Amino acid sequence: MTLRVGLSCTILVDPLTRDVLDGIGVYTRELGARLPAMPGISVVPAVVGPRAAAAAPPGSFAFPGRHSLDTLRSMVLGVEHRNARALASVADVYFATDQRVPRLKRTPVCATIHDAIPMRHPEWANPRLRRLKNLLLKQSFGWADRVLVLSRATVAEVVEHYRIPESRIAVTPLGVADAWFEAPSAGTLAATLHRYGLARGYLLFVGTLQPRKNVERIVDAYNLLPPALRASFDLVVVGKVGWSAAPIVAKLRAHAGEGVRWLERVPDADLRALFRGAAAFVFPSLYEGFGLPVLEAFASGLPVVASNVTSLPEVAGDAALLVDPLDTDAIAQAMARIVDDRALADDLRAKGLSRARTFTWDACAAKTAAVLREMA
């Protein structure tokens, strides 16, 4: 018997999000591509909101009406999301890969909680209606029949902040796509770097600009490097503007022309080339639910500096230089070591490449499919 999975795909088709995917978007895309290949599983793409519904491929299921009003009604009153009966006729289980978790009484719901940031660090979230949104978010995740998290480090936080029993939580680590292991041709790499005005051999950060990504300390640490290193290695920051990013943007603009480059929007087609053109990857994040960019850097053959908190030690293992993300001097020293010590960099490249190969999307999809089958 085929298990019909309703998969939330709003982020993949909404014109506002589909062209530059964040970590949740990559997660949704990769599982959306692999779950249909699992034995006995078919996928029904499901979308929320008029923009996504207009852009969704044929055969998709669209929750009607405006997402904000429908979901608010469902969350506040605890009633089923509108058109839940129609969803039950086409899906045996609903899988919410993002924060759009509908209230469904006829269809079991599996929801992925990527992190506990809204609860643990509310100061990092959009302040508008923060308390109400956190209350509703906690409530909506609470009515999911099963919850997936991406790292063991997140389990305790989900239990503490969302009050979800550990017995309902499963860990399904992310993977890294095969394409990240494949170097672009010399011509493609050169053309991409030329398009962005870059020369090979720079320190790279990739991530949405928001306080937890620690970009300001990265810039400060870069400025502590000896002048000779800064003359040889630019700092390239790739990331769109997120919440509370005004100080970060101001910092990046203040140091523009001093070896610091900010690329706000880079399509996926160019991102892998930018990784391949770098000398090292710098990711001393204050908080990660997983830390997929670290794996992508490993697969790209880059030595990595990462922070020693939350999920990052779990993902990086011994394949990266782990530092206290609050210690600017330590970040700077690690950056200097990784570009100045060729033997160290080569050792980290080898370890990182090996480490990346242990995290696959096929394994993530298989573990996810096992949970969905149990639910049905």
N, C-alpha and C positions, 0 to 999 in steps of 0.2 A: 504494500500500500504506500502510495506517495504522500509524503508530508508536505503540505502547502504552507510556506512561510511568507507572511506579509512582512516585507523588509522596508523600513523607513529610508527613503531615498531623497528626501526633500533637498538636502544639502548638495546633492549631485546634479539636480536639474534646475534649481532656483537660479535665475540669471545673476543674482547678487553674490552667489557663493561658488558657482560651478567652475569658474575659470581659474581661481586661485584657492585650492583646497587647503584647509588646515588639517591637523592630525585626525580629527573626527571624520573629515571628508575622505581622507586616505583610507582610514579604517572601513568606512562604509563602502567605498569603491572596491577595495580588495576582497572583502567578504561577499559583496554583491556579485563579484566575478567568480568566486570559488564555491559558494554554497550550492548553486545549481548543478555543479559537477559532483557533489556528494551523492552517494547511492541513495535513492529513494527520497530525494528532496527536490521540490520545485519552488521557485521564488516568484512572488507577486510584488512588484515595486509599489510602494505606498507613499503618497506625498500629502503634505499639508499646506494649505494656503493657495490663493488664486494664481500667483506668479508661477509656483511650481506646477500646479495643475495644468496651466496653459502650455508649459514646456515639457511635460512628462511624456514618455514614449507610449505608443499604443499598448493597451493591456494593463496599464497602471491603475491602481486604486487611488482615488482622490477623496480625502475627507472633505466634505463640503463646507462652505462658509469661510469666514475669516478665522484663521488659526487662533488669534489672541482671544476673541470672544468665545469661541467654542471651547477652547481648552480651559479658559478661566471659569466658565460655567461648569464644566466637568469637575475641575479641581475643587471649587468652592462648595458645590452641592454634592459632590461624590456620586454623580449620576454618570451613566454611560455617555461616551462621546457620540455626537450625532452620527448616524449612519453606521453604528457598530453592528447592527443586524446584517447590513449588506456586506460588511467585511467578513463576518462569520461565515458567509456563504462561499467565500473564495479563499479563506485562509484558516488553517488549523491552529496556528500559533502566530503571534505578532512579535516581531523583533525590533525594538527601538534602539538604534545605534547612537542616538543623540539624546537631547533633553526633552524631546517631544514624546512624552509617554502618555498615550491616551488611556482613559478609564474604559476598560472593556470587561464586561461580565460574561460574555459568551465565548470569548477567545482568550486563552492563556497569554500572558504578556511576559516577555523576557526583555530586560532593559540593561544597557551598558552604562555603568557609572565610571566615567573616565578619571575623575578625581573628586576630592572633597573640598575643593577650594572655596566655593561659596559659603560653606559652613565654617571651615577652619580659618580661612582668611577672607572674611567679608569685605575688608578694606581694599581688596584687589578686584572686587566685582563692581559693576555699574551701580552707583549709589541710588539711582532712581527706583523707588519702591523696593529697596533692597530687602527689608524684613519680610514684606509680603511675598516677594518672589522666592525667597529662601524657604518660607513656610510651605508655599505651594510646591516647590521643587521637592522638598522632603516628603510631602504627602504623595506626590505622583510616583516617585521612586518606591515609596512604601507599598503601593498596591501592585507592584510588579510581582509576578509569581516566582520568578528567578531573576537574579542580578549577576551580571558579569563584571569583573574588574580585570585590569590589565597587568597588575603586578601584585605580589604578595604584600608589598608595603602598603597597599591601598585597603586591604581587607579590614584591618583594625580601625582605620578611619571611617570606613563605611558603616561598620558596626556602631562606632561611637557617635558619629554625627547624623547618620540617617536612621539609626535604631533598627537596622535590618539584621536579623539573626544570621550568624555565620553559616548556618546550615542551608541557607538560601543563596549563598554566594559561591560562584565558581571563578577560578583564575584562568584567563585565556590570554597569555602573552601575545603581543603583536609580532609581526614578521617584517621582513624587508624584501621588497620585490626583486626578482631576478635581474631586472634592468639596471639596478644600482651596481651590480657587479660587473657590468659591461661598460668599458671605457668608450666614449664617443670617438669618432674618427678625428685625426689631427686637424682636418679641415673644419669640421663642425665645432670643435673646441676653440680653435682660433677665431672663427667667425663669431661665436657667441661672446667670447671675451672682448673682441673688438667692438661689438654692438653695445656693450656696457662700459666701454672705456677702461678695461682692466688688463693688467699684465699678469702672467702666471706667477704664483707664489705669494699668497696673501693669507692673512688670518681671517677665518670665516665664522660668522654666526648666522644662523637661520632660525627664525621664529617670530610670532606675532609680537609687536611691541607692546608690552604690558609689564607692570612692576615686577612680577614674579620671575620674569626672564632675566633680570639682573643686568640689563644692557648698559645702564649707567656705570656700574662698576667695571664692566668690560672695557668701556672707553677710558675710565680712570686708570685701569691697570695697563692698558696699551700705552697711555701717556707716561707711565713709569718706566717703560722699556728704555734701554740705552738708545741714544739718537741714531747710532749706526744700525740697530735692528729696525727701528721705525723707518729709516730710509730705505731698507731692503724689503720690509714687509708691511703693506698697507693693512688696515682693518676694514673688512667689508661686512656690513650688517645688512641682511636681507630680511625684510619683514613688513607686513602691512600694519597700519596703526590700529591698536586695540584700545580697551578702556584705560583711562588714567595715563595716557601715553604722552601728554603734553610736555612734562619735564624730560622725557626720553628724547622726543623729537627735538626739543630745544638744545639738549646736549649734543646730539648728532649734528645739528646745523651749526652749532658754535664751533665744532671741531672739523667741519668740512674744509678741505684744503690742507689739513694737517695730517694727512695719511688716513683719515677716516672717510669711508664712503657708505652712503645709505641708499639701498635699492629697495624702493617701497613695494613694488609689485613685479614679481618674476613668475612667468608661467611655468608650469611643471616641465614643459618641453626644454626650458633653458636651465632649470635648477640643477639637474644632474651634471651638466657641463660646468656650472659654477663650483660645484663640489670638487670636480676633477681638476679644476684649475688652482685650487687652494693648496697651501703648504700645510695647514693644520686647521682643525675645527675647535672652536672655543664655546663651551656650553655650560657655564657655571650657574645653572638655573637654581632658584630658591625652592622651587617645588615642581615636581612632575608626577603625573599619574603613571607614566611609563618612560617617555623620552625617546620617541622614534627617531628624531634627527641624529642621535648618537649612533644608532645602528646604520643609518644611511651613510653617515660619515665613515664608519668602519668599512662598509661594503665598497665605498669609493676609494679606499686605500689611504685614508687620512689618519694621522695621529690625532688624538683627542684629549682636550682638557675638559673635565666635567666636574660637577659638584659632588660632594660626598653625603648628600642628604636625600631623603624620600626614596624614590624608586631607582635613581640613577646608579648607585652601586650595584644593585641587583641586575640591571641591564648591562652595565659596562664590565663588571667583573674586574679582572686585573689587566684589562686591555686599554685602560685610559689612565691619565694622571688625574687623580681625584683630589679636589681641594675644598676647603671651607669657602662657601660662596660669599660669606660676609667679610672675608679677609682679602682686601684688594691687593695687598702685597703678595699674598700667596698665589693669587691668580696671575699676577704679573710674572712672578718667578717661574710658574709652570709654563706660561707662554714663552718665556725666554728659553727655558730648557728644551722645549719641544722643537724649537726652530734652530737652536744653537748646537744641539747634541745629535748628530746624525745617527749614531748607533742607537740611541734611545728612540728616536723617531722611527727608525726601521723596525725595531723590536715591537713598538706599539702598533705599527702598520700590520705586521704579521699576526700579532695577537688579535687585533681588531677584526681583520678579515676572517680569521678562524671563528671568532666569537659571533660575527654576524651570520655565519652560515648555520648556526644552531637555532636561529630564530627564523621560522618560515611562515608565510601566510597560509600555506597548506595545513600546517600543524594547528594554527589558530582557527582555521575554518573547521577542521576535524573536531577539535575540542568544543567549538561552538555548536556544531551540528549534533554532537552527542548530548549536550544540554537540551537543545530544542526537541530532540527525539524523546528524551525523558519526560519533558513537559507534556508532550502529546499522548 
